Amino acid sequence: MITMTTEAATLITHLINDSDLPDSAGLRLGTDPVVGSLAMSLSRKPRSSDVVIHHGGALLFLAPTVADSLNGRTLRAQLEDRPAFYLT
């Protein structure tokens, strides 16, 4: 299962708070159907087939195929300067 750091949870929470989305929203990881790469977007709620990860009040929604391919990985975030997510 993918995990997320406290910094990643903080960044997700900040993104949700800065949007017009409800507190139940989260960051969704899926695949871009055109190029087949990993895609991130904010989502109001998970899809019925999504795997949902909770950490520090933040929600991460994963498409099933993405959840399988990211098993054992960690979603991290840089909070200083230009906030960004990255996987390790």
N, C-alpha and C positions, 0 to 999 in steps of 0.2 A: 504494500500500500504506500502511496506517496504521503509524505508528511510536509508540513510547512513550519517555518520558523516564526517566532514571535514578530520579527520584523516584517515578514510577508503578511501575517495577519493584520498588523498595524497598517500597512499600505492598503490592503483590501478595504479595511474599515474606513480609512481616509477617503478612498475613491468613492465608496458608497455614500458616505456622509456629504461629499461634495457634489453628488449627483441628485437628481430628482427621484431616485429609486427608494423603495421602502427599506427598512432595516433588515428585512428578510432576504434582501438581494445578496448576490455573491459574485465572485469571479468565476467565469466558466472557461474551462480549457477543452477545446475540441480540435478538429482538424479543418483546415481550409479545403473545401472540396475541389477547388480549381488546381491548386499546386500541391495539395497533400501535406502541407506543413502544419505545425502546431499553431493554433490561433487562440487568442485570449479576448474575452469581451465581458462586460458587466451584464448580468442577467437578473431579471426580477425574481426568478425562482428556478429551481432545477427542472430539467425535463424528467419525465417519469422514469427513464432508464439511467439517469445520471447517478454516479457515485458521489455522495456528499461527504466532505471532510469539514469538521468543525475545529477551530482552534482560536482561543482568545476572543471569542465573539464573532470571528470572521467565518465566512462560508466559502468553500471552494467546490465548484460543481465540475465533475469530470465525465465526459462521454466515456462509455464503457471501454472502447478500444484504446482511448488515451489512458484511462486508469490502468489497464493491463500493461501498456508500453512504458508507463512511468513508475511501475512498481519498484520500490526500493530507492526512488529518487527523493530529493527534497526541494521544495519551492522556497527560494530565499528572496530577499529584497534588499536593495540599497535604498536607504532613506535620505541620505545627504545629497546635496547638489541636485542632480537629476534623478528622481526616484525611478527605480526599475526593478523588474522581477528577473530572476534567473534560476536555472535548475542546476543542481549538482547531484 
